[in-house]
Amino acid sequence: MFLSFEGIDGCGKSTQARLLAEALRAEGRDVVLTREPGGSPGAEEIRRLLVEGTGERWSPETECLLFTAARRDHLERTIRPALAAGRVVVTDRFADSTRVYQGAARGDLRDMVDRLHALMIATEPDRTFVIDIDPATALARGRARGGGEDRFESLGLGFQERLAAGFRALAREYPGRVRLIDGSGTADDVAARVRAAL
């Protein structure tokens, strides 16, 4: 099974991905917990280019190409081998992030994003959980977290609001795969909603 977590920066998706992986392992499942950009040595190198530096470091088009390159390496070296071995893959972000970030919020590039995805990735998760939270709350969380991986947070609240709208639209576009999860309350509250949706 291939499961992905999506949402705006600071929504809690990384925590939820980890909690679900832990819960599935406790049930005896063999789980690979991974992330994007990253999840393989080559993709982790590309990650640094994407998440560090100034907000306008790359054009949306260049970002899309870099994310696709990282995703392809992740798919080849981590995701496909794990699925072929019968393992459960839980990823913190996958292609839906590119659909929303570069395809809608950073530029009107959805057609290019979809064409690149079809050509180079051609894989979708079995289930995607979008953690839905107030953008101002999420942005405050992200800023409080600190660290050097804050390039997208640096684009401000308006950008986070466009992202949130983009992820909600994605849930409507792919109702068979995407589940919108209320991100309010404690991490355990959200984890219970994720498990119910799974």
C-alpha positions in Angstrom: 0.0 0.0 0.0 1.2 3.5 -0.9 0.0 6.3 1.4 0.8 10.0 1.2 0.3 13.0 3.4 -0.2 16.5 2.0 -1.0 20.0 3.2 0.3 23.4 3.7 3.6 24.1 5.6 3.1 23.6 9.4 -0.2 21.7 9.1 1.2 18.7 11.0 1.4 16.2 8.1 5.0 15.1 9.0 3.8 14.2 12.5 0.8 12.4 11.1 2.9 10.4 8.6 5.1 9.3 11.5 2.2 8.4 13.8 0.5 6.3 11.1 3.8 4.5 10.3 4.3 3.8 14.0 0.7 2.5 14.3 1.0 0.2 11.3 4.3 -1.1 12.5 2.7 -1.9 15.9 0.2 -4.0 14.0 3.1 -6.0 12.4 3.2 -4.3 9.0 6.6 -3.6 7.4 6.5 0.1 6.8 8.9 2.5 5.0 8.4 6.1 6.2 9.8 8.6 3.7 9.5 12.2 2.5 9.6 14.6 -0.4 11.6 16.3 -1.6 14.0 13.6 -0.6 13.6 10.0 0.4 16.7 8.7 -1.5 20.3 9.9 -1.5 20.0 11.8 -4.8 16.7 13.3 -3.9 18.0 14.5 -0.6 20.7 16.4 -2.4 18.1 18.1 -4.6 16.0 18.8 -1.5 18.6 21.3 -0.2 18.3 23.3 -3.4 14.5 23.4 -3.1 13.8 24.2 0.6 16.7 26.5 1.5 17.5 30.0 0.4 15.2 32.9 -0.6 11.6 32.5 -1.6 12.2 33.6 -5.1 15.4 31.6 -5.6 13.9 29.5 -8.4 11.2 30.2 -10.9 8.1 28.0 -10.6 9.1 26.2 -13.8 12.6 25.4 -12.5 11.1 24.3 -9.2 8.8 21.9 -11.1 11.7 20.3 -12.9 13.8 20.0 -9.7 10.8 18.4 -7.8 10.2 16.0 -10.7 13.9 15.0 -10.8 13.9 14.4 -7.0 10.6 12.4 -7.2 11.9 10.2 -10.0 14.9 9.2 -8.0 12.7 8.7 -4.9 10.4 6.5 -6.9 13.2 4.4 -8.5 15.3 3.9 -5.4 12.8 3.9 -2.5 9.1 3.6 -3.4 9.0 1.0 -6.1 11.5 -1.4 -4.5 9.5 -1.2 -1.2 6.2 -1.8 -2.8 7.6 -4.7 -4.9 8.8 -6.2 -1.6 5.3 -6.0 -0.2 6.0 -3.2 2.2 3.7 -0.3 3.1 5.1 3.1 2.0 4.1 6.2 3.9 5.4 9.4 2.4 5.4 13.0 3.7 4.4 14.7 0.4 4.3 13.3 -3.2 3.1 14.6 -6.5 0.0 16.5 -5.2 2.4 19.0 -3.6 3.8 19.9 -7.0 0.2 20.1 -8.4 -0.7 22.6 -5.7 2.6 24.5 -5.1 3.8 25.0 -8.6 0.7 24.1 -10.5 -1.6 26.6 -8.8 -0.1 28.7 -6.0 3.3 29.7 -7.4 2.2 29.8 -11.1 -0.5 28.6 -13.5 1.5 25.6 -14.4 -0.9 22.7 -13.8 -0.8 21.5 -17.4 3.0 21.3 -17.4 3.0 19.6 -13.9 0.5 17.0 -15.2 2.4 16.4 -18.4 5.7 15.9 -16.6 4.0 13.7 -14.0 2.5 11.5 -16.7 5.9 11.3 -18.6 8.3 10.7 -15.6 6.3 9.5 -12.6 3.0 7.9 -13.7 2.3 6.7 -10.1 -0.4 7.8 -7.6 -0.7 6.8 -3.9 -3.5 4.4 -3.0 -4.8 7.0 -0.5 -3.8 10.6 0.2 -4.5 12.4 3.4 -4.6 16.2 3.2 -4.3 17.8 6.7 -6.5 20.8 6.5 -5.7 23.6 9.0 -6.1 27.4 9.2 -3.2 28.9 7.2 -2.4 31.6 9.8 -2.1 28.8 12.5 0.1 26.7 10.3 2.3 29.6 9.3 2.9 30.5 13.0 3.8 26.8 13.7 6.2 26.7 10.8 7.9 29.9 11.9 8.1 28.7 15.5 9.8 25.5 14.3 12.7 27.5 12.9 15.6 25.9 11.0 16.9 26.6 7.5 14.1 24.9 5.5 11.7 27.8 5.4 11.8 29.0 1.8 8.1 28.5 1.2 7.0 29.9 4.6 9.0 33.0 3.7 6.4 33.7 0.9 3.9 34.7 3.5 0.3 34.2 4.6 -1.3 35.0 1.2 0.8 32.2 -0.4 -0.3 29.8 2.4 -3.9 30.7 1.8 -3.6 29.9 -1.9 -2.0 26.6 -1.0 -4.8 25.7 1.4 -7.4 26.5 -1.3 -5.4 24.4 -3.8 -5.3 21.3 -1.5 -9.1 21.6 -0.8 -9.7 21.7 -4.6 -7.5 18.7 -5.0 -9.7 16.7 -2.6 -12.7 17.6 -4.8 -10.8 16.7 -8.0 -9.7 13.2 -6.7 -12.5 12.1 -4.4 -11.7 8.4 -4.8 -8.1 8.9 -3.5 -7.8 12.1 -1.5 -9.3 12.5 2.0 -9.5 15.9 3.6 -8.7 15.6 7.3 -9.6 18.2 9.9 -6.2 19.2 11.3 -7.6 20.9 14.5 -7.1 19.5 18.0 -4.3 17.4 19.3 -2.0 15.2 17.2 -3.9 12.1 18.6 -7.2 13.7 17.6 -6.0 14.1 14.0 -4.4 10.6 14.0 -7.8 9.1 14.9 -9.4 10.9 11.9 -6.6 9.7 9.6 -7.1 6.1 10.8 -10.8 6.4 10.2 -10.3 7.6 6.7 -7.8 4.8 6.0 
